[in-house]
């Protein structure tokens, strides 16, 4: 298998912005790419559609995250989120919170891009032992 040298976040955004792919993947948790405000590289606000991906623009989805967060809060839904570093592994560099400002402040004080993802309150677990797992 030959691996592409493309940015994995671009691939994730491509899947997310393609309606024919997202409609069939309802088990993916909601997720948003957030760039720290302290990064020196310019970041454009996210737009619907695929054009920013073609232009290779770095997009920040914090406005989309905040809109979803506020909608869930108003509807009284579970509103726990996890911020995960794109460079982390084994649970390092994560924050789990139900406060949007805490999550965004945490990311803004980091040196790399993060993904904010809706935390699954009732995840699928492996048996025996009720162990969590990830799909790669």
C-alpha positions in Angstrom: 0.0 0.0 0.0 1.4 3.4 -1.0 0.6 6.1 1.5 -0.1 9.6 0.3 2.0 12.5 1.7 -1.0 14.7 1.9 -2.1 16.4 5.1 -4.3 14.0 7.0 -6.4 16.9 8.3 -7.2 17.8 4.7 -8.4 14.3 4.1 -10.6 14.5 7.1 -12.0 17.8 6.0 -12.6 16.4 2.5 -14.7 13.6 3.9 -16.6 16.0 6.2 -17.5 18.4 3.4 -18.6 15.8 0.9 -22.4 15.2 1.5 -22.4 11.8 -0.2 -19.8 10.6 2.3 -21.0 12.2 5.5 -24.6 11.0 5.0 -23.5 7.4 5.1 -21.2 7.9 8.0 -23.6 8.8 10.8 -21.5 7.0 13.5 -18.6 9.5 13.1 -18.7 12.0 16.0 -19.0 15.7 15.2 -15.6 17.2 14.9 -14.0 20.5 14.1 -10.4 21.5 13.2 -9.2 24.4 15.3 -5.9 26.3 14.9 -4.4 28.1 17.9 -4.6 31.8 17.7 -0.9 32.1 18.6 0.3 30.4 15.3 2.1 32.7 12.9 0.5 31.2 9.8 -2.6 32.8 8.4 -5.9 30.9 9.0 -9.1 31.5 7.1 -12.5 31.0 8.6 -14.2 27.8 7.4 -16.7 27.8 4.6 -19.1 25.3 3.4 -18.0 23.3 0.4 -14.7 22.0 -1.0 -13.2 25.2 -2.5 -10.9 26.0 0.4 -9.5 22.5 0.3 -8.6 22.9 -3.4 -6.9 26.2 -2.6 -5.0 24.5 0.3 -6.2 27.2 2.6 -5.8 26.5 6.3 -9.3 26.8 7.7 -10.4 27.2 11.3 -13.8 25.7 12.2 -14.2 27.4 15.6 -17.4 29.3 14.5 -19.0 26.1 13.3 -18.0 24.4 16.6 -19.5 27.3 18.7 -22.7 27.2 16.7 -23.1 23.5 17.3 -22.1 23.8 21.0 -24.7 26.6 21.5 -27.4 24.7 19.7 -26.8 21.6 21.9 -26.7 23.7 25.0 -30.1 25.3 24.1 -31.6 21.9 23.3 -30.4 20.4 26.6 -28.4 17.7 24.8 -25.2 16.2 26.2 -22.5 18.8 25.6 -19.2 17.2 26.5 -16.4 17.7 24.0 -12.8 16.5 23.7 -9.9 18.6 22.3 -7.2 16.3 20.8 -3.8 17.4 19.4 -3.2 16.4 15.8 0.4 15.5 17.0 -0.6 13.6 20.2 -1.1 9.9 21.0 -2.0 7.7 23.9 -4.2 10.3 25.5 -1.5 13.0 25.7 -2.4 16.6 25.0 -6.2 16.2 25.4 -8.8 18.1 27.3 -12.4 16.9 28.0 -14.8 19.6 28.9 -18.4 20.8 28.7 -17.2 24.5 28.4 -16.5 25.9 25.0 -14.3 28.7 26.2 -12.2 26.3 28.3 -11.6 24.1 25.2 -10.8 27.1 22.9 -8.5 28.7 25.5 -6.7 25.4 25.9 -6.1 25.1 22.1 -5.1 28.8 21.8 -2.3 28.1 24.3 -0.9 25.2 22.4 1.6 25.1 19.5 -0.3 22.8 17.1 -3.6 22.3 15.5 -6.3 20.4 17.5 -9.5 18.7 16.7 -12.5 19.3 18.9 -14.8 16.3 18.8 -18.2 15.6 20.4 -17.4 13.2 23.2 -19.4 9.9 22.9 -21.2 9.4 26.2 -22.0 5.8 25.3 -19.2 4.5 23.1 -19.0 1.1 21.6 -16.8 -1.0 23.8 -14.7 -4.2 23.2 -15.6 -7.2 25.2 -14.4 -8.6 27.5 -13.3 -5.8 29.8 -15.3 -2.9 28.4 -12.3 -1.4 26.6 -12.5 1.6 24.3 -10.8 1.5 20.9 -10.2 3.7 17.9 -10.5 3.1 14.1 -7.6 4.0 12.0 
